[in-house]
Amino acid sequence: MVLSAHGGGVMRDILRDLYYGNYTAFERTYTQESEQSKVLGIVVDLEEKLRNVLSEEQRALFKQYDDAVADLASVSNADSFVEGYQLGVNLILAAFPEHTDMLKQILTGTDLGGNNQ
């Protein structure tokens, strides 16, 4: 088995898109019947009802809370992406145990002696 970082193909295109920011795993569309759309509808409805009963000062405080929750979700999503990517790499390594050293070399950009290429 020969894996080349210089070959063409779908994987190389995906990696280039990822590098240049053309691939975003978090931009998805959902049908109105999907679980995500239903839950989002509930969240939007409840937020609107809550904003209608809050004073101006309370709405400002709620906005700060909402922004903090969004920041937390962003950090959590980034961590999940990294963990998922690492899991994928580990699954590849486990699927080809006879080529583990070569795959590690390709993935890390080092030669078999551990030196950067």
N, C-alpha and C positions, 0 to 999 in steps of 0.2 A: 504494500500500500504506500503510495506516495502522495503526500499533501503538499501543495505549493501555495505560498502566499502571493505568488505572481500570476497564478492561473486566473481564468475568467470564471464566469458562472454566477448563479443566483446568490450564493453566500457572499462572494466578493462585492456584489452590488448592494446587498443588505448592509454589509459592514461599511461600505463607502457612504451610503445614505445615513447610517447611524452617526458616522464621524462628522459629516457635514450638516447634521441637524435636520436632515430631510425625512427621517423616520422617527415618529413619536409613538411610543407604545400606549400612551394614555389618551390619545385622541380617537375616540370611538363614537359611533352612532348606534343608537338603540331604537328598536321599534317601540311603538306606543304600548304594545302588549308585554314588553320585557319587564322583568322584575326591577331593573334599574330605573326605568321610566316611571313605574308605579310608585316606587319609594321616593324618587325625586319629586313627583307630584305631591306626595304627602308632606315632604319637607318644605316645599315652596308654599303650600297652603298654610301650614302651621306658622311659618315665618311671617307671612303676610298678616295673619290673625294676631300674632304677637306684636308686630310693629304697630298695628292699629290701636292697641290698648296701652302702649308705652308712651311716656312723656318724651319730650325732645331730649332731655338729659339721659333718660333711660335708653332711648334709641341710639344715642352716641356711645353709651357703654356697651350696648348689645353689638354695635358695629365693631368695636374693639375686640369683643369676645369672638365674633364671627371671623374676623381677620386672623386672630390667634389660632382658631380651630383650622382655618384654611392653611396656615403656615405649618401646623402640626401634621396635617394630612399630606402636605407636600414633602416634608421630611420623611414621613413614614412610607410614602410611595417610592421615594428615591431609595430608601433602605430595602424595600421589597424588590425593587428592580435589580439592585446589586446582588441581593441574595438569590434571586431567580437566575440571574446570569451565571453566578458562581455555581449554582446547582446544575445548570445546563452544561457547563464545562466539566464538572465532576462526573456527570452522566456520560459524557463523551469519553472521558478517560476510562471510566468503568466498562464501557462497551467495547473498548479496544485494548485490553490489558497487555497484549503482546506488543503494542506500539506506544505504551505510556511514556517512555523516555523521549521518543521522537515527538509525540504530541506536546509534551511539556516544553520541549525545545522550541517548537513552532509557536506555541502560545505565549511563551515568555521572551522570545527573541534572543535566546542564549544558545551557545553550542553545548555539546554534551559535557564539557568540562565546567559549565556554569558561567562562562564568560559571555558578556554581551556581544552581539554581532553587529 
